[in-house]
Amino acid sequence: MPRWLVWVLWLSCAVPSIALAQYPDRPVRLIVPYAPGGTTDIMARTLQEPLSKALGQPIIIDNKAGAAGAIGTGQVAHAAPDGYTLVFGNNGPSAIVPLIQTDVGYDPIKNFAPVSLVSLAPLVLVTHASVPAADVKELISFARTQAGGLEYATAGAGSLGHLATELFASAAGIKLVHVPYKGQAPATMAVVGGEVKVLLTTSSDTMAASVKGGKLKLLGVSSAQPSVLVPGAAPIGESLPGFEVNVWFGILAPAGTPAAVIARLNAAIREVVAQADIQQRFITYGCVATASTPAEFAAMIAAEVPKWRSIVDTARIRAQ
């Protein structure tokens, strides 16, 4: 073999390795698939500076809102798999939206390389004060006496609260009637005012104040274990074995991103998420800062998609 050809072959193998060893050597774009100001955006911006320091390059936050997060998420699905375009995902666009919207343009499993979980938050089960139930078992018993079904509020058709409540009803063997609202705040106020009796959604200051004031009853949390975010609330799974739902947030790269790049990003994220000030700030956002390995995060998404697909198909849930 000619010596020049040997050099060409060597360079073809060596150049990618050198590039990976130097990653990142320019700014990294982190797409937030929502408008500025929401929980996802606030968490991403909280991580921005410490993550930039950990990687040695600027992290550029790029808000790409629309289609319940599918527009920004889809852009990352089809971006170059080089580690310079990432998405700050969550259950919605990274697991649920492709199941209820037609042709979002990406597959939640095939088109992404999960990097790391960033945080978790449970849903909170509350009822109007008039509901004769002090815990989950009593709520289930009461629901079985309601011939027409017990009404529950959600932040909208296809929201995580919608799917989670349908999962709850299926596991409990009860009939619940969906009443969608345009967002979490009006859904919460509907239950506070007694328009609807049940709500399973993320916690909020309004909800906490209403529970403290006796307008709402707190019956449980959807996490497998008691949550520091909702002291004193028992896991729903204690009454319905196996029931577990968490709102999760994490960072994903396009499928095909080199393993060495994923590992570099993962190490930086784990370093940042473990910092005490980050942990405390996330609690104020209603989340628990929680990192993971890429494999753990991938397994979580791989298990979640079929779980929600089953609920979507059974309840015939479609985006409104």
C-alpha positions in Angstrom: 0.0 0.0 0.0 1.4 3.4 -0.9 2.7 5.5 2.0 0.4 8.4 1.1 -2.6 6.2 1.2 -1.6 5.0 4.7 -1.5 8.6 5.8 -4.9 9.4 4.3 -6.4 6.4 6.1 -4.7 7.4 9.4 -6.0 11.0 9.2 -9.5 9.8 8.4 -9.6 8.0 11.7 -7.5 10.4 13.7 -9.3 13.7 12.9 -12.7 12.7 14.4 -10.9 11.4 17.5 -9.0 14.7 17.9 -12.3 16.6 17.5 -14.0 14.6 20.1 -11.1 15.1 22.5 -11.5 18.8 22.1 -15.3 18.9 22.5 -16.7 21.4 23.0 -14.5 24.0 21.2 -17.4 26.4 20.4 -20.7 27.5 22.0 -23.4 24.9 22.6 -27.0 25.8 21.8 -29.6 24.5 24.2 -33.1 24.8 22.8 -35.9 25.4 25.2 -39.1 24.4 23.3 -41.3 26.9 25.2 -41.5 30.7 25.5 -39.3 32.5 28.0 -40.5 32.7 31.6 -41.9 29.2 32.2 -40.6 26.5 34.5 -38.6 24.8 31.8 -37.0 28.1 30.7 -36.2 29.1 34.2 -34.5 25.8 35.0 -32.5 25.9 31.8 -31.3 29.5 32.6 -30.4 28.4 36.1 -28.1 25.8 34.7 -26.7 28.0 31.9 -23.8 29.7 33.7 -22.6 26.8 35.8 -22.8 24.4 32.9 -20.9 26.9 30.7 -18.1 26.9 33.3 -18.1 23.1 33.5 -17.8 22.7 29.8 -15.5 25.6 29.2 -17.8 27.1 26.5 -20.9 29.3 26.5 -24.3 27.7 26.6 -26.7 29.7 24.4 -30.4 29.4 25.4 -32.6 29.4 22.3 -36.4 29.5 22.9 -38.3 27.8 20.1 -41.9 27.7 21.3 -44.9 26.2 19.5 -47.0 23.0 19.1 -46.8 22.1 22.8 -43.0 22.0 22.5 -42.9 19.9 19.3 -41.4 22.6 17.1 -38.2 23.2 19.1 -37.9 19.5 19.9 -38.2 18.6 16.3 -35.4 21.0 15.3 -33.0 19.1 17.6 -34.2 15.8 16.3 -32.9 16.8 12.8 -29.9 18.8 13.9 -26.3 17.7 13.3 -25.4 14.9 15.8 -22.3 16.7 17.0 -23.2 17.8 20.5 -23.6 21.5 19.7 -27.4 21.5 19.5 -29.4 20.1 22.5 -32.9 20.3 23.8 -34.2 20.8 27.4 -37.0 18.3 27.2 -39.7 17.0 29.4 -42.5 14.4 29.3 -44.6 16.5 27.0 -42.7 16.9 23.7 -40.2 14.2 24.5 -42.8 11.4 25.2 -46.5 12.4 25.0 -47.0 15.0 22.2 -45.9 12.6 19.4 -48.6 10.2 20.6 -51.5 12.7 20.4 -50.4 15.0 17.6 -50.3 13.8 14.0 -47.0 14.1 12.2 -44.8 16.0 14.6 -41.9 15.0 12.5 -39.9 13.0 15.0 -39.9 9.8 17.0 -39.4 10.3 20.7 -37.1 7.3 21.0 -35.4 6.8 17.6 -34.5 10.4 16.9 -32.8 11.3 20.3 -29.8 10.4 22.4 -30.7 11.1 26.0 -27.9 12.8 27.9 -29.1 13.2 31.5 -32.1 13.7 33.6 -32.1 17.1 35.3 -35.1 17.2 37.7 -38.2 15.4 38.8 -41.5 16.6 40.3 -44.5 14.7 41.4 -48.1 15.4 40.6 -50.4 16.2 43.5 -53.9 14.8 44.0 -56.4 17.2 45.5 -60.2 17.4 45.8 -62.7 20.1 46.7 -63.3 20.3 50.4 -66.8 18.9 50.0 -65.6 15.5 48.7 -66.1 12.9 51.5 -62.6 11.4 51.3 -59.5 11.8 53.5 -57.2 9.6 51.4 -56.9 7.9 48.1 -58.8 4.7 49.1 -61.8 6.8 50.3 -61.8 8.8 47.1 -61.9 5.6 45.1 -64.8 4.3 47.2 -66.7 7.6 46.8 -66.1 7.6 43.1 -67.7 4.2 42.8 -70.9 5.6 44.2 -71.2 8.2 41.5 -73.2 6.7 38.7 -72.4 9.4 36.2 -68.7 9.5 37.1 -66.7 12.0 39.2 -65.6 15.1 37.3 -61.9 16.0 37.2 -60.1 19.1 35.9 -57.0 19.3 33.8 -54.8 22.0 32.2 -56.0 20.8 28.8 -56.6 17.7 26.7 -53.4 15.7 26.2 -51.7 17.3 29.2 -49.7 15.1 31.6 -52.4 15.7 34.2 -55.0 14.4 31.8 -53.1 11.2 31.0 -52.1 10.7 34.6 -55.7 11.0 35.8 -56.9 8.5 33.2 -54.1 6.2 34.3 -55.4 6.6 37.9 -59.0 5.9 36.9 -57.9 2.8 35.0 -55.8 1.5 37.8 -58.6 2.1 40.4 -61.3 0.8 38.2 -63.5 3.9 38.5 -65.2 6.3 36.1 -63.9 9.9 36.0 -65.2 12.6 33.6 -62.7 14.9 32.0 -63.3 18.7 32.2 -60.4 20.5 30.4 -59.4 24.1 31.2 -56.9 26.4 29.5 -54.0 25.9 31.8 -53.2 24.8 35.3 -54.3 28.0 37.1 -57.9 28.0 35.9 -58.1 24.2 36.5 -56.9 24.7 40.1 -59.4 27.5 40.7 -62.2 25.4 39.3 -61.6 22.8 41.9 -61.1 25.5 44.7 -64.5 26.9 43.7 -66.2 23.5 43.5 -67.0 23.5 39.8 -65.1 20.3 39.5 -64.2 17.9 42.3 -60.8 16.3 41.5 -57.4 17.5 40.2 -54.1 15.7 39.7 -51.4 18.2 38.6 -48.2 19.8 39.7 -48.2 21.7 42.9 -48.5 25.5 43.0 -48.6 28.3 45.6 -52.3 28.7 45.0 -52.9 25.0 45.6 -50.8 25.0 48.7 -52.6 28.0 50.1 -56.0 26.5 49.3 -55.0 23.3 51.1 -53.8 25.2 54.1 -57.0 27.3 54.1 -59.2 24.2 54.0 -60.7 24.8 50.5 -58.9 21.8 49.1 -58.0 18.4 50.5 -54.6 17.0 49.8 -54.8 13.2 49.2 -51.5 12.1 47.8 -48.5 12.5 45.5 -47.8 10.6 42.3 -44.1 9.8 43.1 -43.2 6.3 44.3 -41.8 7.7 47.5 -42.9 10.6 49.7 -41.7 13.9 48.3 -39.9 16.8 50.0 -41.9 19.1 47.8 -45.2 18.0 49.4 -44.5 17.1 53.1 -46.9 14.8 54.7 -48.5 13.6 51.5 -48.6 9.8 51.0 -47.7 8.3 47.6 -50.8 7.2 45.6 -48.9 4.0 44.9 -49.5 2.9 48.6 -53.2 2.5 47.6 -52.7 1.7 44.0 -49.5 -0.5 43.8 -47.3 0.3 40.9 -48.8 3.8 40.3 -46.1 6.3 39.6 -46.0 9.5 37.6 -43.4 12.2 37.6 -42.9 15.3 35.6 -39.3 15.0 34.4 -37.0 17.4 32.8 -33.7 16.5 31.0 -31.3 17.2 28.2 -31.3 15.3 25.0 -29.1 15.3 21.9 -29.8 14.2 18.3 -29.6 10.4 17.7 -26.1 9.5 16.5 -24.2 11.9 18.7 -20.9 10.2 19.5 -20.8 8.4 22.9 -17.7 10.4 23.9 -19.7 13.7 23.5 -22.7 12.3 25.4 -20.3 11.2 28.2 -18.7 14.7 28.4 -22.0 16.4 28.6 -23.3 13.9 31.1 -20.4 14.5 33.4 -20.8 18.2 33.3 -24.5 18.0 34.0 -24.1 15.7 36.9 -21.4 18.0 38.4 -23.7 21.0 38.1 -26.9 19.3 39.3 -25.1 18.1 42.4 -24.3 21.6 43.5 -26.1 22.6 46.8 -27.3 26.0 45.4 -28.7 24.4 42.3 -30.5 21.8 44.5 -32.0 24.5 46.6 -33.1 26.7 43.7 -34.8 23.8 42.0 -36.9 23.1 45.1 -38.2 26.7 44.9 -39.3 25.9 41.3 -41.2 22.9 42.6 -38.7 20.3 41.3 -36.0 18.1 42.8 -32.7 18.4 41.0 -31.8 14.8 39.9 -29.2 13.7 37.4 -28.8 10.3 35.8 -26.7 8.3 33.4 -27.6 8.4 29.7 -28.7 4.7 30.0 -31.0 5.4 32.9 -32.6 8.4 31.2 -33.0 6.4 28.0 -34.7 3.5 29.9 -37.1 6.0 31.5 -38.2 7.4 28.2 -38.4 3.9 26.6 -40.7 2.8 29.4 -42.8 5.9 29.5 -43.8 6.1 25.8 -45.6 2.7 25.7 -47.3 3.5 29.0 -48.8 6.7 27.7 -49.5 5.2 24.3 -51.7 2.7 26.0 -53.6 5.4 27.9 -53.9 7.6 24.8 -55.4 4.7 22.8 -57.7 3.5 25.5 -59.1 6.9 26.4 -58.9 8.1 22.7 -57.0 11.2 23.7 -56.2 13.6 20.9 -54.8 17.1 20.9 -57.4 19.9 20.8 
